[in-house]
Amino acid sequence: MAINPEYIGKTFPPGPPYEVSRVKLAEFADAIGDPNPVYRDRAAAAAAGYPDVIAPPTFPIVIGMAASGQALADPGLNLNYAMVVHGEQRFEYSRPLVAGDVVTATVTISDIRQAGRNSLMTTSTRIETVGGEHVCTAYNTLVERGGAQ
Amino acid sequence: MSDQVSYDEVETGAQIPAASYPVTRLSLVRYCGASGDFNVIHWNERIARSVGLPNVIAHGMFTMAQAGRFVTDWAGPGARVVEFGVRFSAPVVVPDDETGAAITVSGEVTEKLDDHRVVLALTARSADTKVLTRARAVVRLP
């Protein structure tokens, strides 16, 4: 069974807002091994033109994954998560996430298609502040191996 | 961290020297915790092998993060990343030893756009295998 193409175009309502904290940003920067002070030190972030410490470019995936978990778990989608690998990832940024941001993530399934024996699903996740300011949009392609059988 | 790069100084075709980033089993455990992605193939060798992988593999997003660091280190603190995308072409295999694996990233300035933006094409390899393809960043420089 393949991923259900009837889900193309479906948008999932955002969950509770996510609050970006300094501690989490420093923890994430440590985990990726990036010593850049703009992720930890407010003075360094201010010198670079930011109101507070910022997030590394890939940090929005943490917020996106939490939001897309709801979509991927929808039984009607028929996605076999055990067979899923990450195919592509892209971000478009209006600005970096900054400590203190309170944001929501809205996931839309933009495409579901077959490629040989695999099923590919592309989602876009729009991350914006609770005030409605766009921060970034993440485009994610998942590959379900053997999903088209 | 490098010195600040300016748009006017950058030339199309400029090569960005390669940098190598280590990844060990401990790196992956920390990334699981920080990212919330606890997929067992990133920490359990028995299960990784049982689903046909050669060993535990790094999170694709860990590899992408190393490429992101490469971009921001080159561009400097005054730059802004506008767009960043990759395709994951092969896994980074991380053995259970002291050294783990290495992810080597290099890049080239392929285009200068308007509004002080430049396009970087990135290459990432681990153990001589290309682990990212179509890796590209658009950065706005001062």
HADDOCK unambig.tbl for C-alpha pairs under 7 A between the chains (distance, minus, plus):
assign (segid A and resid 27 and name CA) (segid B and resid 34 and name CA) 6.30 0.50 0.50
assign (segid A and resid 28 and name CA) (segid B and resid 34 and name CA) 5.29 0.50 0.50
assign (segid A and resid 31 and name CA) (segid B and resid 27 and name CA) 6.51 0.50 0.50
assign (segid A and resid 31 and name CA) (segid B and resid 30 and name CA) 5.29 0.50 0.50
assign (segid A and resid 31 and name CA) (segid B and resid 31 and name CA) 5.03 0.50 0.50
assign (segid A and resid 31 and name CA) (segid B and resid 34 and name CA) 6.39 0.50 0.50
assign (segid A and resid 32 and name CA) (segid B and resid 31 and name CA) 6.66 0.50 0.50
assign (segid A and resid 32 and name CA) (segid B and resid 62 and name CA) 6.37 0.50 0.50
assign (segid A and resid 32 and name CA) (segid B and resid 65 and name CA) 6.45 0.50 0.50
assign (segid A and resid 34 and name CA) (segid B and resid 69 and name CA) 6.56 0.50 0.50
assign (segid A and resid 48 and name CA) (segid B and resid 77 and name CA) 5.36 0.50 0.50
assign (segid A and resid 48 and name CA) (segid B and resid 78 and name CA) 5.38 0.50 0.50
assign (segid A and resid 57 and name CA) (segid B and resid 68 and name CA) 6.38 0.50 0.50
assign (segid A and resid 58 and name CA) (segid B and resid 65 and name CA) 5.83 0.50 0.50
assign (segid A and resid 62 and name CA) (segid B and resid 35 and name CA) 5.44 0.50 0.50
assign (segid A and resid 62 and name CA) (segid B and resid 36 and name CA) 7.00 0.50 0.50
assign (segid A and resid 86 and name CA) (segid B and resid 60 and name CA) 6.71 0.50 0.50
assign (segid A and resid 86 and name CA) (segid B and resid 88 and name CA) 6.87 0.50 0.50
assign (segid A and resid 87 and name CA) (segid B and resid 87 and name CA) 5.97 0.50 0.50
assign (segid A and resid 87 and name CA) (segid B and resid 88 and name CA) 5.42 0.50 0.50
assign (segid A and resid 88 and name CA) (segid B and resid 86 and name CA) 5.78 0.50 0.50
assign (segid A and resid 88 and name CA) (segid B and resid 87 and name CA) 4.28 0.50 0.50
assign (segid A and resid 88 and name CA) (segid B and resid 88 and name CA) 5.88 0.50 0.50
assign (segid A and resid 89 and name CA) (segid B and resid 85 and name CA) 5.54 0.50 0.50
assign (segid A and resid 89 and name CA) (segid B and resid 86 and name CA) 5.52 0.50 0.50
assign (segid A and resid 89 and name CA) (segid B and resid 87 and name CA) 6.48 0.50 0.50
assign (segid A and resid 90 and name CA) (segid B and resid 84 and name CA) 5.53 0.50 0.50
assign (segid A and resid 90 and name CA) (segid B and resid 85 and name CA) 3.72 0.50 0.50
assign (segid A and resid 90 and name CA) (segid B and resid 86 and name CA) 6.22 0.50 0.50
assign (segid A and resid 91 and name CA) (segid B and resid 83 and name CA) 5.54 0.50 0.50
assign (segid A and resid 91 and name CA) (segid B and resid 84 and name CA) 5.24 0.50 0.50
assign (segid A and resid 91 and name CA) (segid B and resid 85 and name CA) 6.10 0.50 0.50
assign (segid A and resid 92 and name CA) (segid B and resid 82 and name CA) 5.96 0.50 0.50
assign (segid A and resid 92 and name CA) (segid B and resid 83 and name CA) 4.50 0.50 0.50
assign (segid A and resid 92 and name CA) (segid B and resid 84 and name CA) 6.72 0.50 0.50
assign (segid A and resid 93 and name CA) (segid B and resid 82 and name CA) 5.03 0.50 0.50
assign (segid A and resid 93 and name CA) (segid B and resid 83 and name CA) 5.99 0.50 0.50
assign (segid A and resid 94 and name CA) (segid B and resid 82 and name CA) 6.83 0.50 0.50
